[in-house]
């Protein structure tokens, strides 16, 4: 669109609305897919650089963003690599973690065997469009997540391309031995704060503590469970289940780190509010280990959120029983039937 024509297009909307529209158009343009040449290496290969410069996204939101673009890269015959070093998130630190400044590599392996340095010296490089590809893993579509074949398809990509690194795996296994040990018939409860996603209107609604307790009691008895492992950022859920299930309730005790009001973790997406980089890394590692343990349980009660979705993918349809709350999303709520 020529500049004169664009200005005439904006005029009826007024200066304020027009400027906001202009900023939005510029942001869309800046975050579009871009093909670049960085050097002469690997002339017969095309690299697909996955970037998500966002300070508000939680670790498993980033995980699913990356998953959607890894699937896109595979479909197009490109080689995916994740760059959260030049494109910052809330998880980037000023000093290297495990020898890297790439925040993705703090916790995960790269989806290919190439290093960023080599990619940025190569001939054919595509920078991804900075948008979630919802057709690959629709996080707010409950019908998608109730079909085993969909979970299997995602699980195959996760297991092949989005592996945790060795430090994370070792920590998760240690946590699993400590929390679960040799316990049998463990029911996982994986939900977020009742106001999760309130200002992102397409986010799935979560149960309140009463709804969660009612469904948990029902499934615990119906499925002959013996223990419950809970993964949540809302301490109110922990308190009400602890009152009923006593020592049968298992969870990761964060001790003094529960100081963030009603939230166990500060809200996972607000990791930037934690007081220091060590606390950020430690808290994220604990959350990842929660989802790891959730995926090892025998059954699950959950509402759709990025952590629960990751547990379903890591579990790959091994749960004996599964229940997913379906209350709709914030801008399209459904009747709250449990």
C-alpha positions as CSV (number, residue, x, y, z in Angstrom):
1,X,0.0,0.0,0.0
2,X,1.5,3.4,-1.0
3,X,2.0,5.9,1.8
4,X,-0.5,8.4,0.6
5,X,-3.2,5.8,0.1
6,X,-2.4,4.4,3.6
7,X,-2.8,7.9,5.2
8,X,-6.2,8.4,3.5
9,X,-7.1,4.9,4.8
10,X,-6.2,5.9,8.4
11,X,-7.9,9.4,8.3
12,X,-11.5,8.3,9.2
13,X,-10.3,6.4,12.3
14,X,-8.8,9.5,14.0
15,X,-5.2,10.1,15.1
16,X,-5.2,7.9,18.2
17,X,-6.9,4.8,16.5
18,X,-4.9,5.4,13.4
19,X,-1.6,5.4,15.2
20,X,-2.5,2.3,17.1
21,X,-3.4,0.6,13.8
22,X,-0.1,1.8,12.3
23,X,1.9,0.4,15.3
24,X,0.1,-2.9,14.9
25,X,0.8,-3.1,11.2
26,X,4.4,-2.3,11.9
27,X,4.6,-5.0,14.6
28,X,3.1,-7.5,12.2
29,X,5.6,-6.5,9.5
30,X,8.5,-6.7,11.9
31,X,7.5,-10.2,13.1
32,X,6.8,-11.6,9.6
33,X,8.7,-14.6,8.2
34,X,12.0,-13.4,6.7
35,X,14.5,-15.2,4.4
36,X,18.1,-14.1,4.8
37,X,21.6,-15.0,3.6
38,X,24.1,-15.0,6.4
39,X,27.2,-16.5,4.7
40,X,28.3,-19.2,2.3
41,X,28.0,-22.4,4.5
42,X,25.6,-25.2,3.8
43,X,24.3,-24.0,0.4
44,X,22.1,-27.1,0.0
45,X,20.3,-26.7,3.3
46,X,17.7,-24.3,4.6
47,X,17.7,-23.5,8.3
48,X,14.5,-22.4,10.1
49,X,15.3,-20.1,13.1
50,X,12.6,-20.2,15.7
51,X,12.4,-17.0,17.7
52,X,9.9,-15.8,20.3
53,X,10.9,-12.4,21.7
54,X,8.2,-12.3,24.5
55,X,8.7,-11.4,28.2
56,X,5.2,-12.6,29.2
57,X,5.3,-16.2,28.1
58,X,5.8,-19.1,30.5
59,X,8.2,-21.9,29.8
60,X,5.6,-24.4,28.4
61,X,4.0,-21.6,26.4
62,X,7.4,-21.2,24.8
63,X,7.6,-25.0,24.5
64,X,4.4,-25.2,22.5
65,X,5.2,-22.2,20.4
66,X,8.5,-23.9,19.5
67,X,6.7,-27.3,18.9
68,X,4.3,-25.7,16.4
69,X,7.2,-24.2,14.4
70,X,9.3,-27.4,14.6
71,X,6.3,-29.2,13.0
72,X,6.1,-26.4,10.4
73,X,9.9,-26.7,9.6
74,X,9.6,-30.5,9.2
75,X,6.7,-30.2,6.8
76,X,8.7,-27.8,4.7
77,X,11.9,-29.8,4.7
78,X,13.8,-27.1,6.7
79,X,16.2,-27.7,9.6
80,X,14.8,-26.2,12.8
81,X,16.9,-24.4,15.5
82,X,15.8,-22.3,18.4
83,X,17.3,-18.9,19.1
84,X,16.3,-17.5,22.5
85,X,19.7,-15.9,22.7
86,X,19.3,-13.0,20.3
87,X,15.5,-12.9,20.8
88,X,15.0,-12.5,24.5
89,X,12.4,-14.0,26.9
90,X,11.7,-13.7,30.6
91,X,14.1,-16.7,31.0
92,X,17.2,-15.0,29.6
93,X,20.0,-14.2,32.2
94,X,23.0,-11.9,32.0
95,X,25.4,-14.8,32.6
96,X,25.7,-18.2,30.9
97,X,23.7,-21.2,32.3
98,X,25.4,-24.5,31.7
99,X,27.8,-22.8,29.3
100,X,25.2,-21.1,27.1
101,X,23.4,-17.8,26.7
102,X,20.6,-19.4,24.7
103,X,17.6,-19.6,27.1
104,X,16.2,-22.6,25.2
105,X,19.3,-24.6,25.9
106,X,19.1,-23.9,29.7
107,X,16.4,-26.6,29.7
108,X,16.1,-28.3,26.3
109,X,18.3,-29.8,23.6
110,X,18.2,-28.2,20.1
111,X,15.9,-29.9,17.6
112,X,18.8,-30.4,15.3
113,X,22.6,-31.0,15.5
114,X,23.6,-27.6,14.3
115,X,24.8,-24.7,16.4
116,X,23.6,-21.1,16.1
117,X,27.0,-19.9,15.1
118,X,27.1,-22.1,12.1
119,X,23.5,-21.3,11.1
120,X,24.2,-17.6,11.1
121,X,27.1,-18.3,8.7
122,X,24.9,-20.2,6.3
123,X,23.4,-19.3,2.9
124,X,19.7,-20.1,3.4
125,X,18.2,-19.0,6.6
126,X,14.5,-18.4,7.3
127,X,13.4,-16.5,10.4
128,X,10.0,-17.8,11.6
129,X,7.0,-15.6,11.7
130,X,6.5,-14.7,15.4
131,X,3.1,-16.2,15.8
132,X,1.7,-19.4,17.4
133,X,0.7,-21.9,14.7
134,X,-2.6,-23.0,16.3
135,X,-3.4,-25.5,13.6
136,X,-0.4,-27.6,14.8
137,X,-1.3,-27.8,18.5
138,X,-4.5,-25.9,19.3
139,X,-4.2,-25.3,23.0
140,X,-7.8,-24.2,23.6
141,X,-9.6,-26.9,21.6
142,X,-10.6,-29.7,24.0
143,X,-11.9,-31.9,21.1
144,X,-8.4,-32.0,19.8
145,X,-6.9,-33.2,23.1
146,X,-9.4,-35.9,23.7
147,X,-8.3,-37.8,20.6
148,X,-5.4,-40.2,21.2
149,X,-4.2,-39.9,17.7
150,X,-3.6,-36.2,18.0
151,X,-1.6,-36.7,21.2
152,X,0.4,-39.4,19.6
153,X,1.3,-37.2,16.7
154,X,2.5,-34.4,19.0
155,X,4.3,-36.8,21.3
156,X,6.3,-38.3,18.4
157,X,7.6,-34.8,17.5
158,X,8.3,-34.0,21.2
159,X,10.2,-37.2,21.8
160,X,12.3,-36.7,18.6
161,X,12.9,-33.0,18.6
162,X,12.1,-31.3,21.9
163,X,14.0,-33.3,24.5
164,X,15.0,-32.0,27.9
165,X,18.8,-31.7,28.3
166,X,20.7,-34.1,30.6
167,X,20.7,-31.7,33.6
168,X,17.0,-31.3,33.5
169,X,16.4,-35.1,33.1
170,X,18.6,-35.9,36.0
171,X,16.8,-33.4,38.2
172,X,13.4,-34.6,37.2
173,X,14.3,-38.2,37.9
174,X,15.5,-37.2,41.3
175,X,12.3,-35.4,42.0
176,X,10.2,-38.3,40.8
177,X,12.1,-40.7,43.1
178,X,11.6,-38.3,46.0
179,X,7.9,-37.6,45.5
180,X,6.5,-40.7,43.8
181,X,9.0,-43.4,44.6
182,X,7.3,-46.8,44.3
183,X,3.8,-45.5,44.9
184,X,1.1,-47.0,42.7
185,X,-2.2,-45.7,41.4
186,X,-1.3,-42.0,41.5
187,X,-3.8,-39.5,40.2
188,X,-2.3,-36.3,38.7
189,X,-4.3,-33.1,39.1
190,X,-2.9,-30.4,36.8
191,X,-4.7,-27.1,36.8
192,X,-3.8,-23.4,36.9
193,X,-5.0,-20.5,38.9
194,X,-8.7,-19.9,38.5
195,X,-8.0,-16.5,36.8
196,X,-5.3,-18.0,34.5
197,X,-5.5,-16.2,31.1
198,X,-8.2,-13.8,32.2
199,X,-6.7,-11.0,30.1
200,X,-5.8,-13.3,27.2
201,X,-9.4,-14.1,26.1
202,X,-8.7,-17.2,24.2
203,X,-7.2,-19.1,27.2
204,X,-9.1,-22.1,28.6
205,X,-11.1,-21.5,31.8
206,X,-9.8,-23.3,34.9
207,X,-11.8,-24.8,37.7
208,X,-12.2,-23.1,41.0
209,X,-11.2,-25.0,44.2
210,X,-14.7,-26.4,44.8
211,X,-15.1,-27.7,41.3
212,X,-11.6,-29.2,41.4
213,X,-12.3,-30.9,44.7
214,X,-15.6,-32.4,43.6
215,X,-14.2,-33.9,40.4
216,X,-11.0,-35.1,42.1
217,X,-13.0,-36.9,44.8
218,X,-15.2,-38.5,42.1
219,X,-12.3,-39.7,39.9
220,X,-10.2,-40.8,42.9
221,X,-12.9,-43.2,44.0
222,X,-14.2,-44.3,40.6
223,X,-10.7,-45.1,39.3
224,X,-9.5,-46.7,42.6
225,X,-6.6,-44.3,43.0
226,X,-4.4,-44.4,46.1
227,X,-2.5,-41.1,45.9
228,X,-2.8,-37.6,44.3
229,X,0.0,-35.6,42.8
230,X,-1.0,-31.9,42.2
231,X,0.7,-29.5,39.9
232,X,-0.7,-26.0,40.2
233,X,0.3,-22.4,40.7
234,X,-2.6,-21.7,43.1
235,X,-2.0,-22.5,46.7
236,X,-5.7,-22.5,47.5
237,X,-6.1,-25.7,45.5
238,X,-3.4,-27.4,47.5
239,X,-5.0,-26.3,50.8
240,X,-8.5,-27.6,50.0
241,X,-7.2,-31.0,48.6
242,X,-4.8,-31.4,51.6
243,X,-7.7,-30.9,54.0
244,X,-9.5,-33.9,52.5
245,X,-6.8,-36.2,51.3
246,X,-4.2,-35.6,54.0
247,X,-1.0,-37.6,53.4
248,X,-2.4,-39.0,50.2
249,X,-1.7,-35.6,48.6
250,X,1.7,-35.3,47.0
251,X,3.3,-32.1,45.8
252,X,6.7,-30.4,45.5
253,X,7.3,-28.4,48.6
254,X,8.8,-25.1,47.7
255,X,9.2,-23.9,51.3
256,X,10.0,-20.2,51.5
257,X,9.4,-19.7,47.8
258,X,5.6,-19.8,48.4
259,X,5.9,-16.1,49.4
260,X,4.3,-14.9,46.2
261,X,0.8,-14.3,47.5
262,X,-1.8,-16.8,46.3
263,X,0.6,-18.3,43.8
264,X,3.2,-21.0,44.4
265,X,5.5,-19.8,41.7
266,X,4.7,-16.2,41.3
267,X,2.5,-17.3,38.2
268,X,4.7,-19.2,35.9
269,X,4.5,-16.5,33.2
270,X,5.6,-13.9,35.7
271,X,9.0,-15.5,36.3
272,X,10.6,-12.1,35.6
273,X,9.4,-10.9,39.0
274,X,11.6,-13.4,40.9
275,X,14.4,-11.7,42.9
276,X,17.5,-13.2,41.2
277,X,18.6,-15.4,38.3
278,X,19.3,-18.4,40.6
279,X,15.7,-18.2,41.9
280,X,14.4,-18.0,38.3
281,X,16.3,-21.0,37.1
282,X,15.5,-23.0,40.3
283,X,11.8,-22.2,40.1
284,X,11.6,-23.1,36.4
285,X,13.4,-26.4,37.0
286,X,10.9,-27.2,39.8
287,X,7.9,-26.5,37.5
288,X,9.4,-28.6,34.7
289,X,9.9,-31.5,37.2
290,X,6.2,-31.1,38.2
291,X,5.1,-31.7,34.6
292,X,7.6,-34.6,34.3
293,X,6.1,-36.2,37.4
294,X,2.5,-35.4,36.1
295,X,3.3,-37.3,33.0
296,X,4.4,-40.4,35.0
297,X,1.2,-40.7,37.0
298,X,-1.5,-43.4,36.3
299,X,-4.4,-41.1,35.6
300,X,-5.0,-37.3,35.2
301,X,-7.6,-34.7,35.9
302,X,-6.7,-31.4,34.2
303,X,-7.9,-28.3,32.5
304,X,-6.2,-27.3,29.3
305,X,-3.1,-25.2,29.9
306,X,0.4,-25.5,28.5
307,X,1.7,-27.5,31.4
308,X,-1.1,-30.0,31.3
309,X,-0.7,-30.3,27.5
310,X,3.0,-31.0,27.9
311,X,2.1,-33.7,30.5
312,X,-0.3,-35.3,28.0
313,X,2.4,-35.3,25.3
314,X,5.1,-36.7,27.5
315,X,2.7,-39.4,28.7
316,X,1.7,-40.4,25.1
317,X,-1.6,-41.9,26.0
318,X,-0.3,-44.1,28.8
319,X,-2.8,-42.8,31.4
320,X,-5.3,-45.4,32.4
321,X,-7.9,-42.7,32.8
322,X,-8.2,-39.0,31.8
323,X,-10.6,-36.2,32.5
324,X,-10.3,-32.7,31.0
325,X,-12.5,-29.8,32.3
326,X,-14.4,-28.2,29.5
327,X,-15.5,-24.7,30.6
328,X,-14.7,-23.0,27.3
329,X,-12.4,-20.0,27.0
330,X,-12.7,-16.5,28.6
331,X,-14.4,-14.9,25.6
332,X,-16.6,-18.0,24.9
333,X,-17.5,-19.6,28.2
334,X,-19.5,-22.8,28.4
335,X,-21.9,-24.0,31.1
336,X,-19.7,-25.2,34.0
337,X,-20.9,-28.8,34.2
338,X,-18.7,-31.2,36.2
